[in-house]
Amino acid sequence: MTQTPLQTPSANLKKAICWLGEVMQQHPEKQRDKVIQEAELRFDLTPAECEFVNANFKDISTGRCCS
């Protein structure tokens, strides 16, 4: 069975999540909403990807960066 694009994260989404984590780790004083909004524009996320990021990353604490 072939996976549809909605079942696999896009490269842009992966990059956006990594970038979001790095920015929040380096600049914890920044407002998370503003950083998320910048990531959505910078990485040209689809509306579904934006919804995913907003639903899952608004309240996370800083963790390890992507490699």
N, C-alpha and C positions, 0 to 999 in steps of 0.2 A: 504494500500500500504506500503510495506516495504522499509525503507531507505537503500540506498547503502552506503558503507563505505566512499565514496567521499562526501556524504551529511552530515555526522556527523563527527565532529572533533575527532581525536584519543586522547587517554589519554596522549600519548607522546607529541602530539602537544600542548595540554592544559598545560602540565607541562613545556614545553619549553617556551611558551609565558609568563607564570608566572615567571619563572626563569629569562628570558630576562628582564622583567620589574623590578624585584628586583635588578638585577645586575646593570642595568642602573640607578636606583634610588640611590643605595649605592655608585656607582662609575661613576658619570657622565663624568669623564675625559676619560674613556675608549672609544675606537673607536667602534661605533655601528656595523660596518661591522665585526669586529673581534669577538665581543660578539655574534652576530647572527651566525657566522660560528661555534663558539664553541657550541652554543645551538643545532645546527643541528647535530653535531657529538655526543654530550653528550646524547641527547635524541633519537638518531637513527631515525631521521625523514626521511620519504620517499621523493623522488624527488618532488612530487606534494606538500607535506607539506613545503619543503624548498622553493619552488617557492612562496607559499602563504606567508610565513614569510618574504621573501625578498621583495615581492611586497607591503606588508602592514605595515612593521615595521621598514623600513630603516629611515624614517623621523619623527617618533613620538617623542613627548616630554615626559618627565617622568610624570607618572601619579600615580594612586593608585596601590598598590600591590594586587595580588590575595590573597584570604583568604583560 
